[in-house]
Amino acid sequence: MEIPVAWSALLVVTALWNVLIWPRFWRRIAKDPRSRDADGRATRFYTVHAALIGVSLALGLAVGVLGVITLV
């Protein structure tokens, strides 16, 4: 079964979106005062966002690899 080039390109674009957007969001989360408590330890706010960003980047990588494989 052959996948249309448009679908493969969409996968690659989606991967690029994730790789470009989530690191910027990470920087904002790291600077947010809600990320650390008074003792400087990471809060739940920080931990939850770190997990969300990590999962999103992993999925973005997987989608990008799939997009490249289907293009080749």
N, C-alpha and C positions, 0 to 999 in steps of 0.2 A: 504494500500500500504506500503510495507516494503522497507526501504532505505538500500542499501548495506553498510556493515560496513566500506568499504573503503571510501565512501563518507562522512560518519559521522566522520571518523578519519581525513579526509582532512579538515573538518570544525573546528575540535579541533586544528589541527596544525596551521591553518590560524589564529585562535584566539590567540594561544600562540605567534605566530610571531608578531601580533599587540601589544600584551601586553609587549613583550620583546624589540621591536625595537622603538616604538614611544616614550616611556619615555626617552630613550637615546637621541633621536633626540631633544626632548624638552629641555634637559639640554644644548645641543649645541646652540639651538635658544636663550635660556635665556642668554647665555654668549656672543652672537654675538653683536658687537657694533651697528649694525643696529637696534637692538631691542629697544633701548632707545634713546630719543633725548637729547639735551644738558641739559634740565631741569630734566631728569630722567623719563620722561613720556613714556609710551609704544607707539611705532610707529605702522604704518599700517603693516609693516613687521612682527612685533611681534603678532599683533592682528590676522592677516590672518593665520599665522602658528599655533597660539593657537587654532583657530577654526578648522583648518584642523586636528590637532592632536586630539582634543576633539571628533570630528566626527569619526575619524578612531578608537579611543579607544571604543567609544560607539558601533560602528558596529562590532568591534572585540569581544566585550562582548556579543552582540546579537548572533553572529555566533557561539561563544563558547557555549553559553547556548543551541542553537539549535543542535549543534553537540553532546553535552552530552545527551540531551533529546532523540535524535534519536539513540544513543548507548544503552540507557536504555530501 
